[in-house]
C-alpha cells in the first residue's frame, strides 16, 4: 500500500455528520493536499459515513484512512444502483489511494469471419457490427484466441491472409502446402464448397461439436460406400481432430453464455480467476491480481471486481461466483441495466456448474500461489537494492529512460516506472523526439528529461526516488545537467541518478553502474539488486524499441506524395496509376507531370522538387 500522508487533520466529523442526509449517494474523502483518497457508495449516506467515526471496531488501515481526511464531499443519487455506477466511474477516473482498482483497459478480442465471397478468419478488437461480419467470443486473452484459431485452421482450412494478398495470388501459398487452407485465392475450391467449410467452422465456434462430428461420420461412410477412400480418410482425420478439440475443453455440457468467477485471498493479495463459456464452448480463462488496501473481505473484493469488470466488458446471462456477496440483487439489477437483459449471479450451484466452479477455485488458488512466489522474489530484489545503494528510506518510485532509433530515424524515448511491487505500466510514457541532429542520443536524453521533469516540478510529490539512465557517462551527464537546470535536486535532495552503461564484455548482467560522480557502483554480479536494475533497464529498452518500430513502420508505409501541398487522395491515385507507382512518379519530368488532370505546372514543379531536392 502506498505510504500515508505525513500530516494529520482536525476534521470535525460531528459537525459534518449533522449535515448528511439518510439517502443513497456517493462520498469522496479528501486529504490536506486536495487529493481524493477514497470513494464509496451507500444506500444510507448518514449511516455509512457515521461508521467511519465510531470509537471502536475500526481496523488499523481504516483508522489510517480516517486520520488523513480533511474534507468529505457527498453526491446524492436517486437510487442505490445509480450510486454504484457513479462510484465505479469515480474510482476509474480518480484512482484513489485506498480504493481497489482492477486495471484491464484492453477490450477482449473476438474471432471475426469477414463479409467476403470467401470470408477471412481473423482476430478482431473493438465494437462488433453485423455489417462487418460475424463475431465469436469474446475471448479472455490473446493466447486463448490464438489457440482456437490454430484449431480452426487445422480442421476447416479457412484463409487468414490479408485482402491484398488474396487478390494478387497467382499460385497457392505455404498455408495450402501445409494443409491449413484450401487456396480459394487461385480457385482450388468453389464458393459453395468454401461456404460449407465456413458453416462447419461456425458450428464449431457455437459449441455444436457433437452434431458436427455426427455429420462428418455420415460423410465418411458415404464416401466409403462410393469407394472414394481418400476423401473418406480426410473426413476421418477431421473427426479425430474434432474429438481432440473436444477433449481440450475445460467444461462441457453447457449451452448458454456463462462466466465462472473464483476469488482466492491470501495475506494481502487476491486473485480473481475468470473462466468464459460462450454457447457452451469454453473460451479460456484470465487471472486478475490485486493488493488489498483496506481490510476488505473476499466478498467485497469480488463485488468490486464485478461492477468494474462488467462496466467495460460484455455481460453474460449467468455469472457463477464462489463467494456470497451482500449486494447480489443490486448488482443483478445494475448489470442487467447495462446489458439490457436479465442477469443472474449464482453462488450455490449443482452438478456440472458445481464441478466447473470447484475447478475455477483450484485454478485461482494455484495462480495466487505462483503470484505470491513471484512477489517474494521481487521483494527480495527490492530490499537488496535498498542495502546496496545505502538508501535511508525505501524508494516508492523508480523511473528509467532509454532512447531508440535507426540511424536517427523515428527517434523515440521511453520512460518506464517501477514501485516496490514491480512495474507500474499505467505510468509508462513514450516520447517523440524531434528537432535534434540525427543520432544525437545526448540531445534526445536532454529533451525527454526536460519534458518529463519540467512538468513534474509542479507535482513534487510525484517525483521519483531513483532515476536510471540507460547509457554511459555522456547520457548520465546530460541527465544531471537537465535535472540541475530544473532545480529538481532542490525539490528532492535525496534523488539518486544512476547510469547503466554496457560493460567491457557487453553482456547482459555485466553492465557498469555509475553514480552521480561517475564512480562505479560495486554491486556483485549475482546480487538481487543488480537483477532488479537489469529488469528495469530491459523493460525500458523493450518499451522504447517497440514504440520506435511502430513509428518507423508507419513512416515507411507513408507515401512521399502525402507531404506535398495540394496533392490529395484522388491526385495521388491518378499519379500512381499513370506512372505505375511511386518510382515512376519520381522518374517523370515536369512536362509529363503537368499533363495529369488537375495538376498545373506549378504543382508539377513542387512534385518534381520533392523528389529531386
TIDREN-512717 format. One record per residue (C-alpha): residue number from 1; y, x, z. Coordinates in pm, 1 decimal. Each point is the difference from the previous one (the first is absolute). Layout:
// TIDREN-512717
NUM / Y / X / Z
...
//
This chain:
// TIDREN-512717
1 / 0.0 / 0.0 / 0.0
2 / 349.9 / 129.9 / -76.3
3 / 190.2 / 141.8 / 290.2
4 / 210.9 / -245.0 / 194.4
5 / 376.2 / 17.9 / 8.6
6 / 132.9 / 235.2 / 264.3
7 / 244.8 / -254.9 / 138.4
8 / -54.1 / -319.0 / 196.2
9 / 217.7 / -310.4 / -4.2
10 / 147.8 / -251.0 / 244.0
11 / -97.4 / -308.5 / -196.6
12 / 72.5 / -317.1 / 199.6
13 / -321.6 / -192.3 / -62.9
14 / 86.8 / -284.8 / 241.5
15 / 327.0 / -82.3 / -174.4
16 / -161.7 / 28.6 / -342.1
17 / -293.6 / -229.9 / 82.4
18 / 239.2 / -273.8 / 110.3
19 / 123.2 / -19.8 / -360.5
20 / -347.8 / -23.9 / -160.6
21 / -140.1 / -340.3 / -99.4
22 / -368.9 / -101.4 / 16.6
23 / -37.2 / -31.1 / -379.6
24 / -201.0 / 184.7 / -269.6
25 / 155.4 / 315.8 / -139.3
26 / 10.2 / 374.1 / -43.1
27 / 157.8 / 262.6 / 226.4
28 / 114.7 / 356.4 / -71.2
29 / 28.0 / 255.1 / 280.2
30 / 266.5 / 267.4 / -58.9
31 / 57.6 / 336.9 / 170.1
32 / 322.4 / 189.5 / 78.4
33 / 7.8 / 153.1 / -351.3
34 / 6.1 / -345.0 / -158.9
35 / -357.8 / 39.0 / -124.5
36 / -243.8 / -289.9 / 5.4
37 / -293.0 / 124.8 / 210.1
38 / -209.1 / -319.2 / 12.6
39 / -24.7 / -331.6 / -184.4
40 / -197.7 / -294.4 / 134.7
41 / -47.4 / -371.8 / -55.1
42 / -60.0 / -285.9 / 241.1
43 / -69.7 / -370.2 / 10.6
44 / 221.2 / -9.8 / 310.2
45 / 260.9 / 279.5 / -7.2
46 / 111.6 / -47.0 / 360.7
47 / -351.6 / 18.2 / 140.5
48 / -99.3 / 297.0 / -217.8
49 / 310.8 / 209.4 / 69.4
50 / -15.3 / -73.8 / 373.1
51 / -346.4 / 157.5 / 9.4
52 / 149.2 / 342.9 / -86.3
53 / 219.5 / 5.0 / 310.8
54 / -244.2 / -104.8 / 273.0
55 / -38.8 / 234.4 / 297.4
56 / -374.9 / 59.3 / -30.1
57 / -277.5 / 1.5 / -256.8
58 / 169.0 / 205.7 / -273.0
59 / -186.3 / 290.5 / -155.3
60 / 163.1 / 348.2 / -5.8
61 / 68.4 / -24.9 / -373.8
62 / 164.4 / -341.4 / 36.1
63 / 211.5 / 129.4 / 290.9
64 / 108.5 / 287.7 / -227.0
65 / 103.2 / -250.3 / -265.4
66 / 197.4 / -212.4 / 246.5
67 / 176.7 / 304.3 / 150.3
68 / 162.6 / 75.2 / -336.9
69 / 124.8 / -349.6 / -79.5
70 / 377.8 / -8.7 / -39.4
71 / 20.3 / -339.7 / -171.5
72 / -223.6 / -279.8 / -127.3
73 / 80.7 / -207.5 / -306.7
74 / -165.6 / -339.7 / -43.4
75 / -57.0 / -200.8 / -318.6
76 / -106.7 / -364.5 / 34.4
77 / -247.3 / -146.5 / -249.8
78 / -113.1 / -356.1 / -62.7
79 / -369.0 / 73.5 / 51.0
80 / -226.6 / 267.0 / 143.4
81 / -135.2 / 60.3 / -352.5
82 / 350.3 / 87.3 / -122.0
83 / 39.3 / 236.5 / 296.1
84 / -327.5 / 172.7 / -89.4
85 / 111.8 / 62.9 / -360.1
86 / 348.0 / 113.5 / 104.4
87 / -145.4 / 238.3 / 259.8
88 / -226.3 / 150.2 / -268.6
89 / 292.5 / 52.9 / -239.4
90 / 214.3 / 164.4 / 268.7
91 / -279.5 / 237.2 / 105.2
92 / -56.4 / 108.4 / -360.9
93 / 371.8 / 53.3 / -63.6
94 / 98.9 / 158.7 / 333.0
95 / -323.6 / 176.2 / 107.2
96 / 88.4 / -15.7 / 372.0
97 / -131.5 / 277.3 / 224.7
98 / -222.2 / -219.9 / 217.6
99 / -136.9 / -234.7 / -267.6
100 / -324.1 / 49.0 / -190.4
101 / 51.9 / 28.5 / -375.9
102 / -295.2 / 22.6 / -236.0
103 / 124.7 / 190.5 / -303.9
104 / -167.8 / -109.3 / -323.6
105 / 270.1 / -13.5 / -265.6
106 / -227.7 / 20.7 / -303.4
107 / -116.9 / -319.2 / -163.8
108 / -374.3 / -45.0 / -31.9
109 / -146.5 / 82.8 / -342.8
110 / -177.0 / -247.9 / -228.6
111 / -241.2 / 31.8 / -290.6
112 / 171.9 / -140.3 / -309.3
113 / -160.8 / -124.9 / -320.5
114 / 284.5 / 1.5 / -252.0
115 / 71.5 / -274.7 / -253.1
116 / -114.8 / 171.0 / -320.7
117 / -259.9 / -84.9 / -262.8
118 / -196.7 / 281.6 / 164.1
119 / 122.8 / -9.7 / 362.0
120 / 54.7 / 323.0 / 187.0
121 / -123.5 / 67.7 / 352.5
122 / 261.8 / 167.8 / 224.6
123 / 137.6 / 42.6 / 350.8
124 / 315.0 / -205.0 / 62.1
125 / 255.0 / -18.2 / 281.3
126 / 276.9 / -254.9 / 22.1
127 / 51.6 / -373.0 / -50.6
128 / -289.8 / -174.5 / -171.2
129 / 73.6 / -242.8 / -282.9
130 / -245.3 / -184.2 / -222.9
131 / 200.1 / 94.2 / -308.1
132 / -78.3 / 368.1 / 65.6
133 / -376.6 / -52.7 / 20.6
134 / -264.6 / -78.0 / 257.6
135 / 10.4 / 165.2 / 340.7
136 / -275.3 / 67.8 / 251.6
137 / 61.5 / 116.0 / 354.4
138 / 199.5 / 110.3 / 183.4
139 / -193.0 / 313.9 / 96.4
140 / 77.7 / 171.1 / 331.3
141 / 24.4 / 353.1 / -142.9
142 / 9.7 / 202.7 / -320.8
143 / -342.1 / 142.6 / 87.9
144 / -165.1 / -342.3 / 18.3
145 / 151.6 / -113.5 / -330.1
146 / -105.6 / 320.4 / -178.2
147 / -352.3 / -53.6 / 132.7
148 / -6.0 / -352.8 / -147.9
149 / 143.1 / 117.2 / -333.4
150 / -266.1 / 269.3 / -18.6
151 / -273.1 / -264.2 / 29.1
152 / 171.5 / -236.1 / -244.5
153 / 20.7 / 267.9 / -268.9
154 / -358.6 / 114.8 / 49.8
155 / -140.3 / -354.6 / -12.7
156 / 225.4 / -188.1 / -242.4
157 / 147.6 / 284.2 / -211.6
158 / 357.5 / -132.7 / -22.4
159 / 287.2 / 206.4 / -135.5
160 / 250.7 / 155.5 / 239.7
161 / 212.6 / 191.9 / -253.5
162 / 373.7 / -44.2 / -60.3
163 / 102.8 / -230.4 / -285.9
164 / 147.6 / 286.6 / -203.8
165 / -330.0 / 186.9 / 10.3
166 / -195.5 / -316.6 / -75.2
167 / 206.8 / -79.9 / -311.5
168 / -15.1 / 350.7 / -144.4
169 / -366.4 / 95.7 / 39.1
170 / -193.8 / 89.3 / -312.7
171 / -326.3 / 80.3 / 177.9
172 / -149.0 / -81.2 / 343.6
173 / 117.4 / 203.2 / 298.6
174 / -205.1 / 168.7 / 271.5
175 / -31.0 / -325.1 / 199.5
176 / -216.6 / -139.3 / -280.9
177 / -210.9 / 315.4 / -10.5
178 / -82.1 / -23.1 / 372.0
179 / -67.0 / -375.9 / -27.9
180 / 304.4 / -119.3 / 192.9
181 / 156.3 / -193.3 / -290.1
182 / -123.2 / -190.0 / -308.9
183 / 283.6 / 141.6 / -218.1
184 / 186.1 / -318.2 / -102.8
185 / 279.3 / 230.5 / -124.0
186 / -204.4 / 90.6 / -312.2
187 / -181.2 / -331.0 / -42.1
188 / -339.0 / 96.4 / 144.4
189 / -5.2 / -328.1 / 194.4
190 / 117.9 / -342.0 / -118.7
191 / 262.0 / -201.3 / 182.5
192 / -256.7 / -264.2 / 99.8
193 / -238.1 / 264.6 / 139.4
194 / 283.1 / 165.5 / 192.2
195 / 105.0 / -342.5 / 134.7
196 / -353.2 / -34.0 / 138.9
197 / 38.7 / 337.7 / 175.9
198 / 328.9 / -123.6 / 148.8
199 / -161.4 / -324.3 / 118.4
200 / -276.5 / 193.3 / 174.7
201 / 250.4 / 234.8 / 164.5
202 / 195.1 / -301.8 / 130.8
203 / -318.0 / -146.5 / 149.2
204 / -64.8 / 334.0 / 171.4
205 / 353.6 / 10.9 / 141.8
206 / -31.5 / -358.8 / 122.1
207 / -315.9 / 88.7 / 193.2
208 / -240.6 / -193.4 / -224.4
209 / -241.9 / 291.7 / -18.4
210 / -318.4 / -201.3 / 51.8
211 / 89.8 / -233.9 / -287.4
212 / 86.5 / 300.4 / -212.9
213 / -330.7 / 172.4 / 77.5
214 / -190.5 / -319.4 / -79.4
215 / 175.9 / -26.4 / -339.3
216 / -79.5 / 363.5 / -77.6
217 / -369.7 / -53.7 / 84.2
218 / -15.5 / -291.4 / -245.5
219 / 164.8 / 211.2 / -273.1
220 / -242.8 / 287.0 / 67.5
221 / -301.2 / -230.7 / -29.8
222 / 138.7 / -153.6 / -318.3
223 / 52.9 / 343.7 / -156.2
224 / -354.0 / 101.5 / 96.6
225 / -146.5 / -310.4 / -165.2
226 / 193.0 / 85.4 / -316.1
227 / -134.8 / 358.9 / 15.9
228 / 354.6 / 140.1 / 44.8
229 / -114.3 / 251.5 / 257.8
230 / 310.1 / 224.0 / -7.0
231 / 221.4 / -298.4 / 77.3
232 / -243.7 / -112.8 / 271.3
233 / 19.8 / 348.1 / 155.4
234 / 383.2 / -26.6 / 7.6
235 / -24.2 / -334.1 / 181.7
236 / -250.0 / 154.1 / 242.2
237 / 241.3 / 286.0 / 79.1
238 / 285.0 / -246.8 / 53.4
239 / -212.8 / -203.5 / 241.9
240 / -83.4 / 313.4 / 196.9
241 / 366.7 / 102.2 / 21.8
242 / 100.6 / -350.8 / 112.8
243 / -262.8 / 2.8 / 273.8
244 / 117.9 / 341.2 / 119.7
245 / 358.3 / -125.1 / 6.5
246 / -117.0 / -297.6 / 206.9
247 / -168.3 / 230.7 / 250.7
248 / 327.9 / 188.3 / 50.1
249 / 173.6 / -315.8 / 119.9
250 / 111.0 / 14.8 / 363.7
251 / -66.0 / -371.1 / 42.6
252 / -161.9 / -261.6 / -217.3
253 / -40.1 / -373.2 / 14.2
254 / 369.1 / -97.5 / 8.5
255 / 166.9 / -206.3 / -269.4
256 / 364.6 / -17.0 / 116.8
257 / 293.3 / 234.2 / 67.6
258 / -35.1 / 153.1 / 346.9
259 / 158.0 / 290.5 / 187.2
260 / -202.0 / 141.7 / 289.3
261 / 231.8 / 186.4 / 239.4
262 / -129.5 / 204.3 / 291.9
263 / 212.2 / 181.6 / 257.9
264 / -108.1 / 289.9 / 222.2
265 / 213.6 / 144.9 / 280.7
266 / -48.0 / 328.6 / 184.0
267 / 248.2 / 197.3 / 210.0
268 / 334.1 / -93.4 / -161.2
269 / -129.2 / -17.9 / -358.9
270 / -111.8 / -307.7 / -190.1
271 / -188.3 / -36.6 / -328.2
272 / 11.8 / -319.9 / -203.8
273 / -276.4 / -10.4 / -261.6
274 / 42.6 / -254.5 / -283.3
275 / -296.3 / -102.7 / -217.9
276 / 89.3 / -213.6 / -301.2
277 / -236.2 / -250.0 / -165.8
278 / 116.2 / -183.1 / -310.4
279 / -212.7 / -266.8 / -170.9
280 / -297.4 / 123.3 / 199.7
281 / 38.1 / 363.4 / -109.0
282 / 80.9 / 273.2 / 250.7
283 / 295.7 / 197.4 / -137.9
284 / -5.7 / 272.0 / 265.4
285 / 186.2 / 75.7 / 318.7
286 / 311.6 / 175.1 / 128.4
287 / 81.2 / 137.5 / 349.2
288 / 345.9 / -16.1 / 162.5
289 / 83.0 / 222.6 / 298.9
290 / 278.9 / -49.2 / 250.8
291 / 105.6 / 141.0 / 338.0
292 / 56.8 / -251.8 / 278.0
293 / 366.5 / 25.2 / 107.0
294 / -2.6 / -247.0 / 290.4
295 / -302.7 / -126.7 / 191.3
296 / -95.7 / -239.6 / -277.0
297 / -351.6 / -141.0 / 11.7
298 / -232.8 / 20.9 / -299.2
299 / 60.3 / -371.4 / -63.3
300 / 379.8 / 52.1 / -6.5
301 / -32.6 / 293.6 / -240.7
302 / -230.9 / -205.8 / -221.7
303 / 246.8 / -288.4 / 0.1
304 / 282.8 / 236.7 / -98.2
305 / -213.3 / 140.2 / -281.0
306 / -83.9 / -343.1 / -142.4
307 / 362.1 / -110.1 / -43.9
308 / 120.3 / 338.7 / -127.7
309 / -290.4 / 45.2 / -240.7
310 / -8.8 / -347.6 / -151.6
311 / 376.1 / -31.7 / -31.6
312 / -28.9 / 249.1 / -291.2
313 / -359.0 / -42.8 / -124.4
314 / -199.4 / -299.2 / -133.7
315 / -145.2 / -222.0 / 273.0
316 / -365.9 / -107.1 / -37.7
317 / -115.4 / -345.5 / 106.0
318 / -204.3 / 137.8 / 291.2
319 / 72.7 / 289.1 / 237.4
320 / -267.0 / 110.2 / 247.6
321 / 111.6 / 215.6 / 294.6
322 / -187.6 / 155.3 / 292.4
323 / 248.9 / -90.3 / 273.8
324 / 134.0 / -337.6 / 108.7
325 / 379.8 / -8.8 / -42.3
326 / 243.9 / -210.5 / 198.8
327 / 204.6 / -136.7 / -290.2
328 / -285.3 / -81.8 / -239.6
329 / 127.3 / -348.2 / -93.4
330 / 354.4 / 131.6 / -50.3
331 / -129.1 / 278.0 / -226.6
332 / -214.8 / -242.7 / -201.1
333 / 303.0 / -220.8 / -60.7
334 / 232.8 / 292.1 / -81.7
335 / -244.2 / 171.2 / -237.1
336 / -81.4 / -337.2 / -155.0
337 / 370.6 / -49.8 / -74.2
338 / 9.0 / 345.8 / -162.8
339 / -312.6 / -63.0 / -209.7
340 / 78.5 / -368.4 / -67.2
341 / -359.6 / -76.2 / 98.4
342 / -213.8 / -74.5 / 302.5
343 / -93.1 / 316.6 / 193.2
344 / -269.8 / 35.6 / 265.4
345 / -15.9 / 284.1 / 254.8
346 / -342.8 / 20.5 / 164.5
347 / -143.1 / 208.4 / 283.0
348 / -325.5 / -168.0 / 98.8
349 / -219.7 / 1.5 / -310.3
350 / -373.6 / -16.1 / -69.4
351 / -267.5 / 116.1 / -242.9
352 / 130.5 / 208.5 / -291.3
353 / 356.2 / -0.6 / 127.3
354 / -109.9 / 126.6 / 341.5
355 / -200.2 / 286.2 / -155.1
356 / 290.1 / 92.5 / -226.9
357 / 243.5 / 0.3 / 295.9
358 / -234.1 / 218.4 / 206.4
359 / -19.9 / 249.3 / -287.0
360 / 380.9 / -0.7 / -27.9
361 / 37.1 / 67.4 / 374.6
362 / -245.8 / 290.5 / -26.2
363 / 200.0 / 146.1 / -291.0
364 / 328.4 / -40.3 / 190.5
365 / -136.7 / 187.7 / 302.2
366 / -142.2 / 281.2 / -213.7
367 / 327.3 / 32.4 / -193.9
368 / 195.6 / 14.5 / 326.1
369 / -225.6 / 275.0 / 135.3
370 / 55.4 / 209.7 / -313.0
371 / 373.8 / -63.4 / 23.5
372 / 11.1 / 102.6 / 367.0
373 / -189.6 / 318.9 / -79.2
374 / 250.9 / 80.1 / -271.6
375 / 288.3 / -80.8 / 236.0
376 / -150.1 / 236.3 / 262.3
377 / -4.2 / 284.1 / -253.6
378 / 358.0 / -80.4 / -99.6
379 / 109.4 / 2.0 / 363.2
380 / -164.4 / 341.2 / 57.0
381 / 195.2 / 142.1 / -295.7
382 / 319.8 / -154.8 / 131.2
383 / -44.3 / 147.6 / 349.8
384 / -80.6 / 339.4 / -153.7
385 / 327.0 / -11.3 / -197.0
386 / 197.0 / -65.4 / 321.0
387 / -160.1 / 303.1 / 163.8
388 / 27.8 / 236.5 / -298.5
389 / 369.5 / -77.2 / -55.9
390 / 80.7 / -4.1 / 375.0
391 / 168.1 / -337.2 / -30.0
392 / 163.7 / -142.4 / 312.4
393 / -90.5 / -358.5 / -92.3
394 / -247.4 / -156.1 / -244.7
395 / 150.3 / -42.8 / -350.7
396 / 22.8 / -368.3 / -86.0
397 / 93.5 / 57.4 / -364.0
398 / -73.9 / 280.3 / -247.6
399 / 123.3 / 12.2 / -359.0
400 / -116.4 / 222.6 / -286.4
401 / 171.1 / 60.7 / -334.9
402 / -144.5 / 122.8 / -330.6
403 / 134.5 / 39.1 / -354.2
404 / -208.7 / -75.1 / -310.9
405 / 83.0 / 47.5 / -370.0
406 / -140.6 / 141.3 / -324.1
407 / 231.4 / 278.6 / -120.8
408 / 295.3 / -199.7 / 134.1
409 / -106.5 / -330.6 / -158.4
410 / 11.0 / -322.4 / 209.6
411 / 74.4 / 179.9 / 328.7
412 / -99.5 / -201.2 / 306.8
413 / 32.7 / 72.0 / 372.0
414 / -225.6 / -157.9 / 259.3
415 / 61.4 / -70.5 / 366.3
416 / -306.8 / -97.7 / 203.1
417 / 15.6 / -101.0 / 365.2
418 / -259.1 / 55.1 / 273.6
419 / -12.7 / -113.4 / 362.0
420 / -240.5 / 51.9 / 285.1
421 / -248.9 / -237.6 / -164.9
422 / 19.0 / 150.5 / -348.2
423 / 179.6 / -96.1 / -320.2
424 / 274.8 / -265.3 / 12.5
425 / -26.2 / -101.1 / -365.1
426 / 260.1 / -274.4 / 22.6
427 / 262.0 / 272.8 / 57.9
428 / -100.6 / 217.7 / -297.8
429 / 277.0 / 57.5 / -254.8
430 / 2.4 / 138.9 / -355.1
431 / 325.7 / 138.6 / -142.5
432 / 109.4 / 50.7 / -360.6
433 / 164.6 / 342.3 / -33.4
434 / 276.7 / 16.5 / -259.5
435 / 289.3 / 223.2 / -111.3
436 / -162.2 / 334.2 / 86.2
437 / -118.1 / 290.5 / -214.9
438 / -355.1 / -45.4 / -123.8
439 / -250.2 / 143.0 / 243.2
440 / 255.3 / 75.5 / 275.6
441 / -212.5 / -89.3 / 302.7
442 / 265.0 / 121.0 / 244.9
443 / 261.8 / -237.3 / -142.0
444 / -255.3 / -281.5 / -3.8
445 / -78.7 / 60.4 / 367.7
446 / 370.5 / 5.2 / 89.1
447 / 55.8 / -327.1 / -186.4
448 / -286.1 / -193.3 / 161.0
449 / 82.7 / 119.3 / 352.2
450 / 369.5 / -79.3 / -45.6
451 / -80.2 / -352.6 / -115.7
452 / -256.0 / -51.5 / 275.6
453 / 190.7 / 129.7 / 301.4
454 / 349.7 / -99.9 / -100.7
455 / -129.1 / -354.9 / 31.0
456 / -191.7 / 63.0 / 324.9
457 / 310.9 / 147.6 / 165.6
458 / 108.8 / -359.9 / 49.4
459 / -333.2 / -73.9 / 176.3
460 / -61.6 / 303.9 / 224.3
461 / -283.1 / -179.8 / 180.6
462 / -201.6 / 17.4 / -326.0
463 / 38.5 / 376.3 / -48.7
464 / -333.3 / 188.6 / 1.8
465 / -109.9 / 250.2 / 263.5
466 / -153.1 / 238.6 / -255.3
467 / 85.1 / 53.4 / -367.1
468 / -261.5 / 175.3 / -212.9
469 / 113.3 / 159.5 / -327.9
470 / -267.8 / 68.4 / -260.2
471 / 112.0 / 338.9 / -132.9
472 / 92.9 / 353.0 / 95.9
473 / 315.8 / 158.8 / 139.6
474 / 220.8 / -124.2 / -283.7
475 / -83.2 / -367.2 / 56.7
476 / 18.9 / 47.0 / 377.7
477 / 347.8 / 157.0 / -22.2
478 / 114.7 / -282.1 / -230.6
479 / -118.5 / -254.3 / 256.8
480 / 170.4 / 176.3 / 292.2
481 / 323.5 / 26.9 / -198.9
482 / 4.3 / -377.6 / -59.5
483 / -92.9 / -95.5 / 356.9
484 / 266.6 / 230.6 / 144.2
485 / 260.9 / -128.1 / -244.9
486 / -73.5 / -359.4 / 106.2
487 / 13.0 / 92.9 / 373.3
488 / -352.8 / -135.8 / 47.5
489 / -73.0 / 263.8 / 265.8
490 / 297.7 / -127.2 / 199.7
491 / -151.2 / -350.0 / -4.3
492 / -353.0 / 127.1 / 66.1
493 / 9.5 / 348.7 / 162.0
494 / -377.7 / 7.5 / 54.3
495 / -75.5 / -54.1 / -373.2
496 / -252.2 / 253.6 / -135.9
497 / -6.7 / 104.2 / -368.3
498 / -316.2 / 168.3 / -128.8
499 / -67.8 / 142.2 / -344.7
500 / -352.2 / -13.7 / -145.3
501 / -35.7 / 287.3 / -247.8
502 / -308.3 / 88.2 / -201.7
503 / -162.5 / 301.7 / 160.2
504 / -94.8 / 326.3 / -170.5
505 / -341.1 / -145.5 / -90.9
506 / 155.3 / -332.0 / -118.1
507 / -287.8 / -192.6 / 155.6
508 / 6.9 / -332.3 / 184.5
509 / 1.4 / 58.3 / 373.1
510 / 144.9 / 351.2 / -36.5
511 / 367.3 / -99.2 / -36.8
512 / 276.4 / 199.0 / 164.1
513 / 199.1 / -207.2 / 250.6
514 / 363.9 / 102.8 / 47.2
515 / 243.5 / -108.4 / 269.7
516 / 379.1 / -34.1 / -22.5
517 / 44.1 / 378.8 / 46.4
518 / -242.4 / 95.9 / -281.0
519 / -251.9 / 103.0 / 264.1
520 / -364.8 / -70.5 / -75.9
521 / -164.4 / -242.6 / 242.7
522 / -315.9 / 147.1 / 142.9
523 / -233.3 / -301.0 / -20.1
524 / -371.5 / 72.6 / -36.7
525 / -162.4 / -103.7 / -328.3
526 / -248.7 / -224.7 / 181.1
527 / 254.7 / -156.8 / 236.6
528 / 15.8 / -384.0 / -16.1
529 / 380.6 / 31.8 / -27.9
530 / -33.5 / 187.1 / -329.5
531 / -232.3 / -271.4 / -130.8
532 / 264.3 / -260.9 / 87.5
533 / 275.0 / 195.7 / -178.0
534 / -226.3 / 40.8 / -302.3
535 / -73.3 / -374.4 / 1.6
536 / 372.1 / -83.9 / 5.6
537 / 78.7 / 256.2 / -273.8
538 / -287.2 / -127.3 / -220.6
539 / 117.9 / -359.3 / 37.4
540 / 354.0 / 101.0 / -95.7
541 / -133.3 / 186.4 / -303.7
542 / -219.1 / -293.6 / -103.8
543 / 284.9 / -249.2 / 31.1
544 / 240.9 / 222.3 / -196.9
545 / -237.8 / 79.5 / -284.8
546 / -109.9 / -364.1 / -33.8
547 / 362.9 / -108.8 / -36.0
548 / 71.1 / 284.2 / -243.3
549 / -295.8 / -84.6 / -223.8
550 / 102.6 / -365.0 / -18.1
551 / 357.3 / 94.2 / -93.1
552 / -115.1 / 259.1 / -253.6
553 / -242.4 / -244.2 / -162.1
554 / 270.5 / -266.8 / -21.4
555 / 249.2 / 245.0 / -152.7
556 / -248.3 / 118.5 / -260.4
557 / -82.1 / -354.9 / -105.1
558 / 369.2 / -71.0 / -52.8
559 / 122.1 / 27.2 / -359.1
560 / 297.6 / 225.5 / -63.7
561 / 145.1 / -282.9 / -209.9
562 / 50.8 / -202.7 / 320.9
563 / 271.7 / 244.3 / 112.0
564 / 213.7 / -49.2 / -313.8
565 / 287.2 / -250.9 / 45.6
566 / -20.1 / -296.9 / -236.1
567 / -372.8 / 37.7 / -72.1
568 / -177.0 / -301.2 / 143.8
569 / -361.6 / -110.4 / -17.7
570 / 24.6 / -151.5 / -351.2
571 / 167.9 / 305.0 / -153.7
572 / -250.3 / 233.3 / 167.6
573 / -280.7 / -206.5 / -148.1
574 / 155.5 / 12.7 / -348.4
575 / 47.7 / 376.9 / 20.7
576 / -354.9 / 64.9 / 116.5
577 / -147.0 / -229.9 / -266.3
578 / 209.3 / 150.0 / -278.2
579 / -69.7 / 365.7 / 83.9
580 / -351.4 / -38.7 / 142.9
581 / 78.3 / 104.9 / 355.5
582 / 237.5 / 213.5 / 206.1
583 / -80.1 / 321.4 / -187.4
584 / 99.0 / -167.6 / -326.7
585 / 331.3 / -115.6 / 149.9
586 / 63.8 / 353.9 / 120.8
587 / -61.2 / 141.2 / -351.2
588 / 224.2 / -255.7 / -176.9
589 / 347.9 / 88.3 / -119.6
590 / 322.9 / -189.1 / 62.1
591 / -8.6 / -167.0 / -343.3
592 / -356.0 / -127.1 / 53.6
593 / 80.0 / -126.4 / 347.2
594 / 310.7 / -188.8 / -115.4
595 / -207.8 / -195.9 / -250.5
596 / -171.9 / -188.3 / 281.6
597 / 133.8 / -352.8 / 50.7
598 / 250.2 / -13.1 / 286.3
599 / 56.4 / 378.7 / 16.0
600 / 331.3 / 128.9 / -136.6
601 / 84.3 / 361.2 / -69.0
602 / 152.5 / 55.8 / 342.5
603 / -316.1 / -123.8 / 178.6
604 / -214.9 / 203.1 / -240.3
605 / 202.4 / 308.2 / 98.9
606 / -65.5 / -75.9 / 370.1
607 / -373.5 / -30.6 / -64.4
608 / -4.0 / 324.6 / -197.3
609 / 202.1 / 186.0 / 264.9
610 / -228.3 / -121.7 / 283.5
611 / -292.6 / 180.7 / -163.8
612 / 183.1 / 303.0 / -141.9
613 / 262.3 / 66.9 / 265.3
//
